[in-house]
Amino acid sequence: MKRKIIVDKIIICLDKILRYCGSCSYEDFRNDQQLIEACVFNLSQIGELANKIDGEFKEYHSNIPWKKLYGLRNRIIHDYEGVNFLLIWEIIKEDLPKLKTQLTEISNNMKDTEIA
């Protein structure tokens, strides 16, 4: 899969999560099973996509936490019942906006023809 396509798909997932949680509080989040499931699904998608990025690209963009993204995906997929919703909330509020900014900048500087 082309690198730019992967990065852009990650950005789409990030946009969804940030839009879903835009104005809600942790209490709102914690009490809305549908919202949790939507966010956790998109986080798992992000991890899966991050794993498809080739090593050279990951090395060049080492400021992106590629391994952590895939690691979070693994924790979600293999232990959904044990997912710490406060941790997920903190990731959404503290880490995802920065990640979206970083990946958007990377995407904007990529050519559509770049391949993995």
C-alpha positions as CSV (number, residue, x, y, z in Angstrom):
1,M,0.0,0.0,0.0
2,K,1.3,3.4,-0.8
3,R,2.8,5.3,2.1
4,K,0.6,8.4,1.6
5,I,-2.6,6.3,1.4
6,I,-1.7,4.8,4.8
7,V,-0.8,8.1,6.4
8,D,-4.0,9.7,5.1
9,K,-6.1,6.8,6.4
10,I,-4.6,7.2,9.8
11,I,-5.5,10.9,9.7
12,I,-9.1,10.0,8.8
13,C,-9.3,7.8,11.8
14,L,-7.7,10.5,14.0
15,D,-10.3,13.0,12.7
16,K,-13.1,10.7,13.5
17,I,-12.0,10.2,17.1
18,L,-11.3,13.8,17.7
19,R,-14.6,14.8,16.3
20,Y,-16.5,12.2,18.3
21,C,-14.8,13.4,21.6
22,G,-14.5,17.1,20.7
23,S,-16.6,18.6,23.5
24,C,-17.3,15.7,25.8
25,S,-15.8,15.1,29.2
26,Y,-14.3,12.0,30.5
27,E,-17.5,11.3,32.4
28,D,-19.5,11.6,29.1
29,F,-17.0,9.3,27.4
30,R,-16.9,6.7,30.1
31,N,-20.7,6.5,30.2
32,D,-21.2,6.2,26.4
33,Q,-20.5,2.6,25.3
34,Q,-21.1,3.5,21.7
35,L,-18.6,6.3,21.8
36,I,-16.0,4.1,23.5
37,E,-16.5,1.4,20.9
38,A,-16.2,3.9,18.0
39,C,-13.0,5.4,19.4
40,V,-11.4,2.0,20.3
41,F,-12.2,0.7,16.9
42,N,-10.5,3.6,15.2
43,L,-7.5,3.4,17.5
44,S,-7.2,-0.3,16.5
45,Q,-7.4,0.7,12.9
46,I,-4.7,3.3,13.4
47,G,-2.4,0.6,15.0
48,E,-3.1,-1.8,12.1
49,L,-2.2,0.9,9.5
50,A,0.9,2.0,11.5
51,N,2.1,-1.6,11.3
52,K,1.9,-1.5,7.5
53,I,4.3,1.4,7.2
54,D,7.8,0.2,6.1
55,G,10.8,0.4,8.3
56,E,12.6,3.0,6.2
57,F,9.6,5.4,6.5
58,K,9.3,4.8,10.2
59,E,13.0,5.4,10.7
60,Y,12.8,8.7,8.7
61,H,9.8,9.8,10.7
62,S,11.0,8.5,14.1
63,N,9.1,11.3,15.9
64,I,5.9,9.3,15.3
65,P,5.3,6.6,17.9
66,W,4.8,3.8,15.4
67,K,5.5,1.0,17.8
68,K,3.2,2.5,20.5
69,L,0.4,2.8,18.0
70,Y,0.6,-0.9,17.1
71,G,1.1,-1.8,20.7
72,L,-2.1,-0.1,21.7
73,R,-3.9,-1.9,18.9
74,N,-2.6,-5.2,20.3
75,R,-3.8,-4.4,23.8
76,I,-7.2,-3.4,22.4
77,I,-7.6,-6.5,20.2
78,H,-6.3,-9.1,22.6
79,D,-7.7,-7.7,25.9
80,Y,-10.7,-5.5,25.1
81,E,-12.4,-6.2,28.5
82,G,-9.2,-5.1,30.2
83,V,-8.8,-1.8,28.3
84,N,-8.3,1.1,30.6
85,F,-10.7,3.8,29.5
86,L,-9.0,6.5,31.4
87,L,-5.8,5.7,29.5
88,I,-7.7,5.7,26.2
89,W,-9.2,9.1,27.2
90,E,-5.8,10.6,28.0
91,I,-4.4,9.3,24.7
92,I,-7.3,10.9,22.8
93,K,-7.1,14.2,24.6
94,E,-3.3,14.5,25.0
95,D,-1.6,12.6,22.2
96,L,-3.9,12.4,19.2
97,P,-4.1,16.1,18.4
98,K,-0.3,16.3,18.2
99,L,-0.2,13.1,16.2
100,K,-2.7,14.4,13.8
101,T,-0.7,17.6,13.3
102,Q,2.5,15.7,12.7
103,L,0.9,13.3,10.2
104,T,-0.9,16.0,8.4
105,E,2.4,17.8,7.9
106,I,4.0,14.6,6.7
107,S,1.1,13.9,4.3
108,N,1.2,17.5,2.9
109,N,4.9,17.0,2.1
110,M,4.4,13.7,0.4
111,K,3.8,12.9,-3.3
112,D,0.8,10.8,-4.2
113,T,3.2,8.4,-5.9
114,E,5.3,7.5,-2.9
115,I,5.1,3.8,-2.2
116,A,5.8,1.6,0.8
